[in-house]
Amino acid sequence: MGNSIFDYVMQLEMLAFFSGYPLVYFLIRFLARNVSLKNPVRPDLVSILPFAYALIGTLYLGLQLRNLYPDYTIANIKHRIQLPYLFIWALLSILFWIPAISKRPIFSLLHSLVFFFIIIKDIFFQLNGNIRDHHIIKNEMTVYTISILLNLAAFIFVLLSTLRTFHKKQPNP
């Protein structure tokens, strides 16, 4: 955790959006391998994962723009952004809207592991006694659960949008 409550809140915001993606990624990969859907038009489930991740990044950007409203000056942005490198890393998730980048879903997983390792680091420090406040881990586990649900909802939204597009492209007999 950072030096102030504002660092911690910004870190929790990032964790709420991005930390649950690795679990969703592996869940979808597992389902895509083991569940055979007999629909020849179905999209490859793993290939739409980066677009769901990009949607999460877009939602995160929307939250940050809402938090900055109505003062979008450079001074206010510098004042509000407590963890600039992690913030920039989070915003890079928007690049997964670009098809050339999203062709390799593993890149989205690697990008999200940074946020997942923050939770792992805090659990490790908790076990070693470096963090005495048990509420930090409790808060992060709550936020992690929310992140998993948010990432699942984003994946389902992108999946339904993709299926709708495929359905529209099918010729009517």
Backbone bond lengths (Angstrom), bond angles and torsions (degrees), N, CA, C in turn:
res aa  C-N    CA-C-N  psi(-1)  N-CA   C-N-CA  omega(-1)  CA-C   N-CA-C  phi
1 M - - - 1.439 - - 1.509 108.96 -
2 G 1.323 116.84 150.22 1.450 122.48 -178.31 1.512 112.11 -76.61
3 N 1.321 115.24 -165.66 1.446 121.14 -174.77 1.516 114.08 -85.74
4 S 1.296 118.52 -12.59 1.460 118.82 -176.55 1.517 110.29 -137.74
5 I 1.306 114.17 169.13 1.452 120.47 177.68 1.521 110.72 -65.96
6 F 1.333 116.93 -30.48 1.459 120.63 179.87 1.529 111.18 -68.10
7 D 1.333 116.98 -37.58 1.467 120.60 173.63 1.524 110.38 -59.94
8 Y 1.319 115.19 -44.78 1.452 120.72 -177.11 1.529 111.55 -65.53
9 V 1.320 116.57 -41.96 1.463 120.08 179.62 1.527 110.34 -65.31
10 M 1.334 117.27 -42.37 1.468 119.83 178.75 1.523 110.45 -64.92
11 Q 1.319 116.58 -37.89 1.465 120.10 177.60 1.528 110.31 -65.22
12 L 1.320 118.00 -41.25 1.463 120.48 177.94 1.520 111.34 -64.79
13 E 1.333 117.58 -36.08 1.466 120.25 176.14 1.523 110.60 -60.91
14 M 1.321 116.10 -45.84 1.466 120.01 179.62 1.524 110.96 -64.19
15 L 1.321 116.14 -41.80 1.460 119.57 179.00 1.524 110.90 -63.85
16 A 1.326 116.97 -36.15 1.463 120.60 -179.83 1.522 111.97 -64.16
17 F 1.308 117.07 -29.93 1.458 119.55 -178.68 1.528 112.56 -92.12
18 F 1.307 118.60 -38.58 1.464 119.93 -165.80 1.528 116.41 -113.83
19 S 1.313 119.97 -20.55 1.466 119.91 -171.46 1.521 113.95 -73.32
20 G 1.308 119.13 -24.32 1.458 121.16 -178.68 1.514 114.11 -82.72
21 Y 1.325 117.48 -8.91 1.456 120.45 -176.49 1.530 113.94 -61.95
22 P 1.342 121.11 -41.06 1.472 118.56 -179.74 1.530 113.28 -58.26
23 L 1.316 117.62 -40.20 1.459 119.47 178.79 1.528 111.00 -66.83
24 V 1.322 116.66 -41.91 1.468 120.48 177.85 1.525 109.84 -64.06
25 Y 1.325 116.79 -40.52 1.461 122.13 179.02 1.533 110.49 -57.64
26 F 1.336 116.18 -50.30 1.462 119.37 -178.09 1.523 111.53 -70.66
27 L 1.301 118.15 -32.46 1.458 120.94 175.96 1.527 111.12 -63.84
28 I 1.323 116.90 -44.89 1.468 121.12 179.96 1.532 110.09 -67.76
29 R 1.322 117.50 -40.62 1.475 119.81 176.74 1.521 110.95 -61.24
30 F 1.321 116.19 -42.18 1.462 120.50 178.86 1.525 110.14 -63.03
31 L 1.321 117.18 -47.10 1.458 120.76 179.89 1.528 112.01 -64.72
32 A 1.322 116.74 -38.64 1.463 120.07 -179.51 1.526 111.20 -65.73
33 R 1.314 117.63 -33.00 1.460 121.13 178.99 1.512 112.89 -77.78
34 N 1.329 116.43 -38.36 1.458 120.15 -169.62 1.512 115.31 -99.27
35 V 1.305 117.48 -19.08 1.461 120.16 -179.38 1.517 107.93 -108.43
36 S 1.301 115.34 116.24 1.459 118.19 178.81 1.522 108.62 -96.37
37 L 1.295 115.21 116.27 1.453 120.60 175.63 1.519 107.27 -91.86
38 K 1.287 117.53 132.44 1.457 122.10 -173.02 1.525 112.64 -84.90
39 N 1.300 116.98 17.96 1.453 120.46 -179.98 1.532 108.61 -94.80
40 P 1.325 119.14 115.05 1.466 119.97 -177.95 1.531 112.80 -70.23
41 V 1.319 117.64 -13.56 1.456 120.49 -176.73 1.524 111.53 -97.01
42 R 1.317 117.96 -4.42 1.460 119.81 -175.47 1.531 110.60 -63.34
43 P 1.306 117.09 142.73 1.457 119.21 177.62 1.528 110.25 -74.71
44 D 1.293 116.10 156.87 1.450 120.38 174.59 1.525 107.61 -69.46
45 L 1.319 116.36 118.11 1.463 120.88 -173.82 1.521 112.49 -60.32
46 V 1.315 116.80 -38.66 1.462 120.10 -177.50 1.531 110.84 -69.82
47 S 1.317 117.49 -31.91 1.465 119.64 -176.82 1.522 113.16 -71.26
48 I 1.323 117.83 -18.64 1.465 118.39 178.34 1.528 112.42 -94.60
49 L 1.319 117.75 -4.05 1.462 120.70 178.04 1.534 113.25 -58.10
50 P 1.335 120.38 -44.34 1.467 118.74 179.21 1.529 113.23 -61.43
51 F 1.326 117.21 -30.92 1.462 119.68 178.58 1.529 110.73 -70.93
52 A 1.321 116.66 -35.58 1.466 119.91 174.66 1.529 109.95 -65.33
53 Y 1.328 115.78 -38.30 1.465 120.07 177.99 1.528 110.52 -67.09
54 A 1.319 117.01 -38.89 1.462 120.42 176.78 1.526 110.80 -64.76
55 L 1.322 117.08 -36.03 1.456 120.76 176.06 1.520 110.55 -63.01
56 I 1.310 117.01 -41.08 1.466 121.28 176.68 1.529 109.88 -61.71
57 G 1.332 117.06 -43.14 1.460 120.48 177.50 1.516 112.36 -63.00
58 T 1.321 116.78 -37.47 1.461 121.03 177.99 1.524 110.62 -67.10
59 L 1.321 116.59 -40.33 1.462 119.94 176.34 1.533 111.20 -64.16
60 Y 1.329 116.16 -38.28 1.468 120.10 176.98 1.530 110.38 -64.05
61 L 1.310 117.08 -42.92 1.462 120.35 177.03 1.526 110.15 -60.56
62 G 1.320 117.36 -42.42 1.455 121.11 177.51 1.517 112.15 -59.83
63 L 1.335 117.47 -41.54 1.462 120.71 176.88 1.519 110.97 -61.95
64 Q 1.332 116.01 -43.69 1.462 118.82 -178.63 1.528 111.49 -66.79
65 L 1.326 117.10 -38.15 1.470 119.47 176.83 1.522 110.56 -66.00
66 R 1.316 116.27 -37.37 1.472 119.73 176.71 1.525 110.65 -65.26
67 N 1.331 117.49 -39.42 1.461 120.97 178.68 1.529 111.86 -66.51
68 L 1.323 117.15 -30.67 1.468 120.95 -179.28 1.526 112.88 -82.16
69 Y 1.325 116.84 -17.83 1.456 121.66 -176.03 1.517 110.39 -59.19
70 P 1.283 121.80 138.35 1.454 133.43 2.51 1.527 112.91 -98.48
71 D 1.330 117.08 3.24 1.463 120.28 -173.87 1.525 110.00 -103.53
72 Y 1.334 116.66 96.62 1.465 121.81 -178.52 1.524 111.94 -97.67
73 T 1.312 117.74 31.73 1.460 120.70 -179.98 1.523 109.88 -79.52
74 I 1.315 115.14 159.03 1.468 121.03 179.30 1.526 110.37 -61.29
75 A 1.310 116.97 -39.44 1.468 120.13 -179.82 1.522 111.17 -62.66
76 N 1.320 117.63 -42.37 1.463 120.90 178.81 1.524 111.16 -67.73
77 I 1.324 116.91 -39.45 1.466 120.00 178.18 1.522 110.46 -62.91
78 K 1.328 117.28 -44.02 1.471 120.70 178.02 1.519 111.35 -62.73
79 H 1.326 115.61 -36.83 1.458 120.02 -179.75 1.530 111.54 -70.57
80 R 1.310 118.02 -38.50 1.469 122.60 -175.54 1.526 113.31 -80.53
81 I 1.320 117.71 -33.51 1.467 121.12 -176.82 1.529 108.28 -82.63
82 Q 1.328 115.30 105.17 1.463 120.87 -176.25 1.531 112.96 -87.06
83 L 1.305 117.51 -31.11 1.461 122.68 -179.01 1.533 107.96 -121.53
84 P 1.340 117.85 79.41 1.471 119.70 -169.27 1.527 114.29 -62.77
85 Y 1.329 118.94 -40.18 1.460 119.79 -177.37 1.531 111.31 -69.23
86 L 1.303 115.69 -41.08 1.457 119.59 177.45 1.528 110.73 -68.52
87 F 1.321 116.59 -35.15 1.469 121.72 177.11 1.529 110.58 -63.95
88 I 1.321 116.67 -45.80 1.472 120.68 178.44 1.529 109.88 -64.02
89 W 1.327 116.56 -40.80 1.466 120.47 178.12 1.527 110.44 -60.68
90 A 1.324 116.24 -40.86 1.466 120.20 178.57 1.523 110.79 -64.54
91 L 1.313 117.43 -41.06 1.462 120.07 -179.19 1.529 112.77 -70.14
92 L 1.315 117.34 -21.72 1.465 120.21 176.95 1.525 112.36 -65.35
93 S 1.310 116.77 -15.03 1.472 119.69 177.90 1.522 111.61 -65.00
94 I 1.303 117.57 -20.62 1.467 121.34 178.13 1.535 110.48 -66.02
95 L 1.311 116.91 -24.10 1.465 120.45 179.93 1.525 112.50 -64.47
96 F 1.324 117.61 -15.57 1.464 119.68 179.41 1.523 112.61 -74.01
97 W 1.324 118.21 -3.36 1.469 120.33 169.61 1.522 110.32 -70.75
98 I 1.324 117.74 -23.27 1.459 122.23 -179.40 1.531 108.39 -74.30
99 P 1.333 117.97 121.48 1.467 119.94 -175.41 1.526 114.31 -58.60
100 A 1.329 117.70 -34.01 1.463 119.47 -179.73 1.531 111.46 -64.51
101 I 1.315 117.36 -33.35 1.462 121.08 179.29 1.526 110.51 -81.40
102 S 1.310 116.45 -35.61 1.462 119.36 -175.91 1.527 113.22 -81.68
103 K 1.327 118.25 0.25 1.461 120.14 177.78 1.521 111.87 -64.97
104 R 1.298 116.72 -26.48 1.467 120.75 179.33 1.529 108.54 -112.25
105 P 1.323 117.19 98.57 1.468 120.61 -177.98 1.529 113.87 -61.08
106 I 1.317 117.08 -22.54 1.468 119.92 -179.68 1.523 111.12 -62.18
107 F 1.339 117.78 -28.86 1.463 120.56 178.39 1.522 111.57 -63.56
108 S 1.321 116.61 -38.64 1.467 119.20 178.24 1.528 110.37 -66.60
109 L 1.331 116.20 -37.01 1.465 119.33 176.43 1.519 110.58 -63.75
110 L 1.317 116.81 -47.07 1.467 120.09 179.99 1.523 111.33 -61.40
111 H 1.321 116.58 -37.99 1.461 120.57 178.97 1.534 110.44 -63.47
112 S 1.313 117.56 -40.84 1.466 120.70 -175.82 1.526 112.92 -78.18
113 L 1.316 117.54 -19.20 1.466 119.54 -178.62 1.524 112.72 -63.32
114 V 1.325 117.38 -25.04 1.464 120.48 176.83 1.525 109.91 -58.00
115 F 1.318 117.37 -43.51 1.455 121.71 -178.20 1.527 111.43 -75.32
116 F 1.319 116.45 -33.82 1.456 120.11 177.04 1.530 110.56 -66.47
117 F 1.327 117.25 -37.25 1.458 120.66 -179.03 1.528 112.40 -69.82
118 I 1.318 117.71 -20.72 1.467 119.59 173.98 1.527 109.43 -63.36
119 I 1.325 116.40 -42.57 1.464 120.10 177.99 1.524 110.23 -66.44
120 I 1.320 116.70 -44.08 1.475 120.86 179.34 1.529 110.06 -60.54
121 K 1.321 117.08 -41.65 1.472 121.58 178.95 1.515 110.83 -61.27
122 D 1.316 117.40 -45.15 1.460 120.51 -179.24 1.529 111.74 -67.28
123 I 1.325 117.49 -36.57 1.466 120.09 176.01 1.522 110.18 -65.52
124 F 1.324 116.94 -41.71 1.463 121.33 178.13 1.529 110.84 -61.74
125 F 1.336 116.28 -44.94 1.466 119.52 179.01 1.529 111.04 -66.49
126 Q 1.311 117.30 -33.82 1.461 121.26 177.46 1.531 110.07 -64.83
127 L 1.330 116.40 -43.72 1.459 120.44 -179.64 1.521 112.47 -67.18
128 N 1.332 116.83 -31.63 1.459 120.86 179.51 1.523 113.00 -85.08
129 G 1.325 116.95 -3.68 1.456 119.93 177.45 1.512 114.55 86.56
130 N 1.328 118.50 5.81 1.462 120.46 179.51 1.524 112.23 -74.56
131 I 1.317 117.54 -26.06 1.458 122.02 177.01 1.521 107.05 -111.79
132 R 1.304 116.39 119.71 1.452 119.98 -177.11 1.528 112.70 -93.38
133 D 1.310 116.90 -17.90 1.454 120.76 -177.62 1.526 109.68 -86.29
134 H 1.318 117.24 112.02 1.466 121.92 -178.87 1.515 111.95 -73.48
135 H 1.316 117.61 -15.16 1.458 120.74 -178.76 1.530 111.96 -70.62
136 I 1.307 117.31 -23.86 1.466 120.38 179.18 1.525 109.76 -63.16
137 I 1.318 116.73 -49.16 1.462 120.39 -179.79 1.527 110.53 -67.35
138 K 1.321 117.22 -39.02 1.462 120.48 178.20 1.525 109.92 -61.92
139 N 1.329 117.54 -44.35 1.465 120.99 178.00 1.523 111.25 -62.37
140 E 1.314 116.46 -43.71 1.463 119.64 -178.47 1.523 111.95 -67.42
141 M 1.315 118.40 -34.40 1.466 120.15 177.43 1.530 110.77 -69.63
142 T 1.316 116.97 -36.56 1.457 120.15 175.54 1.520 110.43 -64.72
143 V 1.309 116.11 -45.25 1.466 121.18 179.15 1.522 110.47 -65.97
144 Y 1.324 117.95 -36.44 1.462 121.92 177.95 1.528 110.91 -63.37
145 T 1.323 116.56 -41.65 1.467 120.42 177.00 1.522 110.66 -62.58
146 I 1.308 116.74 -43.43 1.467 120.86 177.41 1.527 110.08 -62.14
147 S 1.323 116.65 -39.44 1.459 121.14 179.66 1.526 111.59 -64.21
148 I 1.307 116.73 -40.61 1.471 120.05 177.71 1.522 109.72 -61.44
149 L 1.327 117.07 -46.32 1.467 120.90 179.78 1.527 111.61 -64.45
150 L 1.317 117.04 -40.22 1.467 121.01 178.24 1.526 111.24 -64.73
151 N 1.318 117.02 -43.10 1.462 120.42 178.92 1.524 111.84 -67.78
152 L 1.324 117.61 -36.94 1.469 120.38 175.06 1.526 110.99 -64.54
153 A 1.331 116.12 -41.75 1.468 120.04 178.63 1.529 110.70 -64.11
154 A 1.324 117.58 -40.36 1.468 120.72 178.18 1.521 110.49 -64.98
155 F 1.341 116.75 -41.51 1.460 119.85 178.47 1.522 111.03 -63.17
156 I 1.318 117.15 -44.44 1.467 120.58 179.65 1.519 110.63 -63.51
157 F 1.330 117.45 -39.98 1.457 120.93 177.81 1.527 111.23 -61.43
158 V 1.325 116.64 -46.76 1.471 120.52 179.61 1.526 110.09 -66.63
159 L 1.321 117.55 -38.89 1.459 121.23 178.31 1.531 111.01 -62.17
160 L 1.311 116.51 -46.48 1.466 119.76 179.38 1.525 111.73 -65.14
161 S 1.315 116.60 -37.92 1.467 120.09 176.24 1.520 111.31 -64.21
162 T 1.320 115.84 -40.18 1.466 120.49 179.02 1.524 111.10 -67.86
163 L 1.320 116.37 -42.95 1.465 119.84 178.57 1.532 110.95 -63.67
164 R 1.295 116.52 -37.81 1.465 120.47 177.78 1.524 110.47 -64.59
165 T 1.315 117.05 -39.99 1.462 121.30 177.41 1.522 110.54 -65.24
166 F 1.345 116.81 -43.80 1.460 119.77 177.86 1.525 111.21 -62.70
167 H 1.313 116.25 -40.10 1.468 120.60 -179.65 1.531 110.75 -64.11
168 K 1.319 117.36 -38.17 1.467 120.38 179.75 1.522 111.64 -69.70
169 K 1.329 117.45 -29.65 1.461 120.78 -178.02 1.527 113.05 -79.34
170 Q 1.322 117.56 -15.27 1.454 121.47 -179.11 1.510 110.03 -70.55
171 P 1.340 117.68 133.17 1.481 119.99 177.88 1.526 110.00 -72.14
172 N 1.287 115.85 141.22 1.462 120.80 177.18 1.525 109.55 -82.63
173 P 1.359 117.26 132.12 1.468 118.89 -178.62 1.508 112.34 -74.70
